[in-house]
Amino acid sequence: MSAESVRETRGARLAVSLSGTNLARASDYNQRVVLQAIRTSQETTRVDLCRTTGLTAPTIANITRRLIDAGLVKEIGRLQGPRGQPAIRLTIEPLGCLAIGLNIDRDHLTLVALDLAGEVRGRIGRDVAFALPEDVVAFVKGALDPLLAMAGVGRDRVIGVGVAVPDDLGSIALPGRPPTYEDWIGLSIPALLAPVLPWPVLVDNDAAAAAVGESQSGMGRSVSSFFYILINSGLGGGLMIDRHYVEGANRRSAELGLLPDMTSGVPGAVVQDVVSLSALLHYLATAGFGVASPDDIDHSDPGVQAVLDRWVDVAARALVAPLVNINCLIDPHAIIIGGRLSERLVDALIARLHVQLAEMALPAMAPVIRAGLAGDAPVIGAALLPFLDQLLPSDATLMQVRQGG
């Protein structure tokens, strides 16, 4: 996948603030801010929205009327108070619109339908080792109508599609990768999916999408700054600072998996060679316990468990130096581990990391915690991309408004 095939979506992250702006051409941004304020509340009132956003009462009245007319917000009665006119209660209309998320990874494909409230209305997944482009098209074509049936909506409610995919999908060397997997190199994913997805298609890195998804619907709701570790077929990372995704000058920030592994003694080895599902399954196969998927691992087998314990030790040692650097250079509130690694193994890895990090003389140490969304964080983050692009506030939206003024 070339850089040209990725739309400029990585700047369209969820903004930290719900403060509105009264710039002359910022009405679209203000509407996004108000919608997000309603979306993040179970219910609210226009008075509360004025207080939350800093916008005036007439502005809030105009915006909420537009949102109601668009079917994105609804009134749910009045809030009874001790004096005066009871305030009208407002809440989001979950099925006012829908977004689709697709996660393309080297060992699985997942498609979800996400409503405006952030709830998954339908999910279809399939384990596929190194799916080729035509395999992805066939999967999406076959799963789309059943997915929308699960969600209970028609195609007219879909506003767009987000795709989460690892960087360098066809070129990173992993165990078992077939030569034909290079077909992904230089491929435009929006063009590939255009025949089966008649909506705007936005593409982002899977770890970045996972970090955004976790920020919206997982542990990030209570932790504003965190480093996200995505353990899937490969190893990725994402950095959220004050709920802003930090992408870096070349949009390659937090490339945890490509850091040198100083513990293996193998020249050119990187952390991903040890800490990834591909590495784990290779580790098991080498010990005589080959399985096709992490879901097939038999934890009740003492021999398998012994191998898993050894892998956790090796993986923790490989992660210690990167985590020391993350603590010293970034000082996040938390380091969150997610992905398709089982909760049992994530918890074991976290326990080993806490023991090893406690031995380090660090100025501060962020707790390492398990992600709230686990394996579905990338695809949920992907499904958020159309909302961020069209409806919700982001730094990119406000910058476009300011540049136009």
C-alpha positions in Angstrom: 0.0 0.0 0.0 1.6 3.3 -1.1 1.3 6.6 0.8 -0.6 8.0 -2.2 -3.4 5.4 -1.6 -4.1 6.7 1.9 -6.5 9.6 2.1 -5.4 12.5 4.4 -7.2 11.0 7.4 -4.6 10.8 10.0 -5.0 14.5 10.9 -8.8 13.9 11.4 -8.5 12.7 15.0 -10.9 13.4 17.7 -10.2 16.8 19.3 -9.5 17.0 23.0 -11.7 20.1 23.6 -15.4 20.6 23.4 -15.0 24.4 23.3 -16.6 26.0 20.4 -15.3 28.9 18.3 -16.9 32.0 17.1 -14.7 32.4 14.0 -16.7 33.8 11.0 -16.6 30.5 9.0 -16.5 28.0 11.9 -20.2 27.1 11.9 -19.5 23.6 10.7 -16.9 23.1 13.4 -19.3 24.4 16.1 -21.9 22.0 14.9 -19.4 19.1 15.1 -18.5 20.2 18.7 -22.1 20.3 19.8 -22.9 16.9 18.2 -19.9 15.4 20.1 -21.0 17.0 23.4 -24.4 15.4 23.0 -22.8 12.1 21.8 -20.6 11.8 24.9 -23.5 12.5 27.3 -26.4 10.1 27.9 -28.6 13.1 27.8 -28.1 16.9 28.1 -29.9 20.2 27.7 -29.2 23.3 25.7 -28.2 25.1 28.9 -25.7 22.4 29.7 -24.4 22.6 26.1 -23.8 26.4 26.4 -21.8 25.7 29.6 -19.8 22.8 28.0 -19.0 24.4 24.7 -18.8 28.1 25.6 -21.2 28.9 22.7 -24.1 31.3 23.1 -27.7 30.3 23.7 -28.9 31.4 20.2 -26.0 29.5 18.6 -26.8 26.3 20.5 -30.5 26.7 19.7 -29.8 27.0 15.9 -27.3 24.1 15.9 -29.5 21.7 17.9 -32.4 22.5 15.6 -30.3 21.6 12.6 -29.1 18.4 14.2 -32.7 17.4 15.1 -33.9 18.1 11.5 -31.0 16.0 10.2 -32.1 13.0 12.4 -28.9 12.9 14.4 -30.3 14.2 17.7 -33.7 13.8 19.3 -35.7 15.4 22.1 -36.7 13.0 25.0 -38.9 15.1 27.1 -38.3 17.8 29.7 -36.1 18.0 32.7 -38.2 18.8 35.8 -36.6 21.5 37.9 -37.6 23.5 41.0 -38.4 26.7 39.1 -39.0 28.1 35.6 -39.6 26.4 32.3 -38.4 22.8 32.4 -35.4 22.2 30.1 -35.8 20.0 27.1 -33.6 16.9 27.3 -31.5 16.0 24.2 -29.8 12.8 23.3 -28.1 11.2 20.3 -30.1 9.3 17.6 -27.9 6.2 17.4 -29.2 5.0 14.0 -29.3 8.5 12.6 -26.4 7.3 10.5 -24.0 4.4 10.5 -20.3 3.9 9.6 -18.6 0.7 8.5 -15.2 -0.4 9.7 -12.9 -2.9 8.0 -9.7 -4.3 9.6 -7.3 -6.0 7.1 -4.6 -7.8 9.0 -2.2 -10.6 8.0 -4.2 -13.3 9.8 -7.8 -12.0 9.9 -10.4 -9.8 8.4 -13.1 -8.0 10.4 -16.1 -5.9 9.3 -18.2 -3.9 11.8 -21.2 -1.5 11.6 -20.9 1.3 14.2 -23.8 3.6 15.1 -23.5 7.3 15.9 -23.5 6.6 19.6 -20.4 4.4 19.1 -22.1 1.0 19.6 -21.3 -1.9 17.4 -24.5 -3.0 15.6 -23.0 -5.8 13.6 -19.7 -7.7 13.4 -18.4 -10.3 11.0 -14.9 -11.7 11.2 -12.9 -14.4 9.5 -9.5 -15.8 10.2 -7.6 -15.8 6.9 -3.8 -16.2 6.7 -2.3 -13.5 4.4 -5.5 -12.7 2.6 -4.8 -11.3 -0.9 -6.6 -8.3 -2.3 -9.1 -10.4 -4.2 -9.8 -12.3 -0.9 -10.6 -9.1 0.8 -13.0 -7.9 -1.9 -14.8 -11.3 -1.8 -15.1 -11.1 2.0 -16.5 -7.6 2.0 -18.9 -8.4 -0.9 -20.3 -11.4 0.9 -20.4 -9.9 4.4 -21.9 -6.4 3.7 -25.6 -7.2 3.3 -25.6 -9.6 6.3 -23.8 -6.9 8.4 -26.4 -4.3 7.6 -29.1 -6.8 8.3 -27.6 -7.3 11.8 -27.6 -3.5 12.2 -31.2 -3.2 11.1 -30.6 -0.4 8.6 -30.4 0.0 4.9 -27.5 1.3 2.8 -28.9 4.8 2.8 -27.9 5.2 6.5 -24.2 4.5 5.8 -22.0 7.6 5.6 -18.7 6.0 4.8 -16.2 3.3 5.4 -12.9 3.3 7.4 -10.2 0.8 6.8 -7.5 -0.1 9.4 -4.4 -1.8 7.9 -0.8 -2.3 9.0 1.8 -0.1 7.3 3.9 -1.9 4.8 1.3 -4.6 4.6 2.9 -6.5 1.7 6.5 -6.0 2.5 7.2 -6.7 6.2 8.7 -10.2 6.6 6.7 -12.5 8.9 6.7 -16.3 9.2 4.6 -18.0 6.5 4.2 -14.9 4.3 3.7 -16.1 0.7 5.4 -14.4 -2.2 2.1 -13.4 -3.7 1.4 -11.2 -0.6 3.6 -8.6 -2.3 0.5 -7.8 -4.4 -0.5 -5.4 -1.6 2.6 -3.2 -2.3 1.6 0.0 -4.0 -2.1 -1.0 -4.1 -4.8 1.7 -3.6 -7.3 0.2 -1.1 -10.0 2.8 -1.9 -9.8 1.8 -5.6 -9.7 -1.9 -4.7 -12.9 -1.6 -2.6 -14.8 0.9 -4.8 -16.7 -1.8 -6.8 -18.2 -3.2 -3.5 -18.4 -0.2 -1.2 -20.2 2.8 -2.8 -19.2 5.2 -0.1 -16.1 7.3 0.7 -13.3 5.0 1.9 -10.8 6.3 4.4 -7.6 4.3 5.2 -5.5 4.5 8.3 -2.8 2.6 10.1 -4.2 -0.2 12.3 -2.4 0.8 15.5 -3.4 4.4 15.0 -7.0 3.4 14.5 -6.8 1.2 17.6 -5.5 4.0 19.7 -8.4 6.3 18.5 -10.9 3.5 19.1 -9.5 2.9 22.6 -9.7 6.7 23.3 -13.3 6.8 22.3 -14.7 3.6 23.7 -12.2 1.9 25.9 -9.8 2.8 28.7 -9.0 6.1 27.0 -12.3 7.5 28.3 -10.6 7.9 31.7 -7.0 8.2 30.5 -6.3 11.2 28.3 -2.6 10.5 27.5 -1.4 7.0 26.8 0.8 4.8 24.6 -1.1 2.1 22.9 0.6 -1.3 22.1 -1.2 -3.4 19.5 -0.2 -7.0 19.5 -1.6 -8.6 16.4 0.1 -10.5 13.6 2.7 -7.8 13.9 3.5 -5.2 16.6 2.4 -1.6 16.4 2.0 1.4 18.6 -0.1 4.6 18.9 0.5 7.7 20.9 -2.4 9.7 22.4 -1.6 13.0 24.1 -4.5 14.8 25.7 -6.8 12.8 23.4 -4.9 14.0 20.3 -3.3 11.3 18.2 0.4 12.2 17.6 1.4 11.0 14.2 4.9 12.4 13.7 6.5 14.3 10.9 6.3 11.3 8.5 3.1 9.8 10.0 5.2 6.9 11.4 5.3 7.7 15.1 5.2 4.9 17.7 6.7 2.3 15.4 7.3 0.0 18.4 7.6 -3.2 16.4 10.5 -1.9 14.3 12.7 -0.9 17.3 15.9 -3.0 17.5 15.6 -6.0 19.8 18.7 -5.7 22.0 17.9 -9.0 23.9 18.0 -11.6 21.1 21.6 -11.3 20.1 20.5 -11.6 16.5 21.9 -8.9 14.1 19.0 -6.8 12.7 16.4 -8.4 15.0 13.4 -6.1 15.9 11.0 -6.3 18.7 8.2 -7.5 16.4 10.2 -10.7 15.8 9.5 -11.7 19.4 6.4 -9.7 20.4 3.6 -10.5 17.9 1.1 -13.3 17.3 3.2 -14.4 14.3 6.1 -14.8 16.6 4.0 -16.6 19.3 2.6 -19.1 16.9 6.0 -19.7 15.4 7.4 -20.2 18.9 4.6 -22.8 19.6 5.2 -24.6 16.3 8.9 -24.9 16.9 8.1 -26.6 20.2 5.8 -29.0 18.4 2.4 -27.3 19.3 1.4 -25.8 15.9 -1.9 -24.0 15.8 -3.5 -21.9 13.0 -4.9 -19.2 15.3 -4.4 -17.8 18.8 -7.9 -19.0 19.6 -6.8 -22.6 19.1 -4.1 -22.5 21.8 -4.9 -25.1 24.5 -4.0 -23.4 27.8 -4.9 -26.6 29.7 -2.0 -28.5 28.1 0.9 -28.3 30.6 3.4 -28.6 27.7 1.7 -25.7 25.8 1.6 -23.6 29.0 5.3 -24.1 29.6 6.0 -22.8 26.1 3.7 -19.9 26.7 5.4 -19.0 30.0 8.8 -19.0 28.2 7.4 -16.8 25.4 6.0 -14.3 28.0 9.5 -14.1 29.6 11.2 -13.5 26.2 8.5 -11.0 25.2 8.7 -9.0 28.4 12.5 -8.8 28.1 12.2 -7.5 24.6 9.6 -4.8 25.7 11.4 -3.5 28.8 13.8 -1.2 27.0 11.1 0.3 24.7 8.9 0.8 27.7 11.7 2.5 29.6 12.1 4.9 26.7 8.3 5.5 26.5 8.2 6.4 30.3 11.3 8.6 30.1 10.5 10.4 26.8 6.7 10.6 26.9 5.6 10.2 30.5 2.1 9.0 29.6 -0.7 8.3 32.1 -0.7 4.7 31.1 0.7 2.1 28.6 -2.2 0.1 27.2 -1.8 -3.3 25.6 -4.4 -4.5 23.2 -4.8 -6.6 20.1 -5.8 -10.3 19.5 -3.5 -11.8 22.1 -5.7 -13.5 24.7 -6.5 -11.7 27.9 -4.8 -14.5 29.9 -1.5 -13.9 28.0 -1.8 -10.1 28.1 -2.3 -10.2 31.9 0.7 -12.6 32.2 2.8 -10.2 30.1 1.7 -7.2 32.1 2.6 -8.9 35.4 6.1 -9.7 34.1 6.6 -6.2 32.8 5.6 -4.6 36.1 8.1 -6.8 37.9 10.9 -5.9 35.5 10.1 -2.2 35.2 10.0 -1.9 39.0 13.7 -2.8 39.1 14.5 0.3 36.9 15.4 3.7 38.3 12.8 5.6 36.4 11.7 9.2 37.2 8.1 8.0 36.7 6.5 4.8 35.6 3.1 4.6 33.9 1.0 1.6 34.8 0.7 -1.1 32.1 -2.9 -2.0 31.6 -5.0 -4.2 29.4 -7.0 -2.5 26.7 -10.8 -2.2 27.1 -11.6 -3.0 23.4 -8.9 -5.7 22.9 -9.0 -7.2 19.4 -11.7 -5.0 18.0 -10.0 -1.7 18.7 -8.6 -1.3 15.2 -11.8 -2.0 13.4 -13.8 0.2 15.8 -11.3 3.0 15.3 -11.6 2.5 11.5 -15.4 2.9 11.7 -14.9 6.2 13.6 -13.0 7.7 10.6 -16.1 8.6 8.6 -17.7 10.2 11.7 -14.5 12.2 12.2 -14.3 13.1 8.6 -17.9 14.3 8.3 -19.6 14.9 11.6 -17.3 15.0 14.7 -14.7 17.6 15.7 -11.1 17.2 14.8 -8.1 19.5 14.7 -8.0 19.1 10.9 -11.5 20.4 10.5 -10.7 23.6 12.5 -7.5 24.1 10.6 -9.4 23.9 7.3 -11.8 26.5 8.6 -9.1 28.8 9.7 -7.2 28.4 6.4 -10.3 29.4 4.5 -10.8 32.6 6.6 
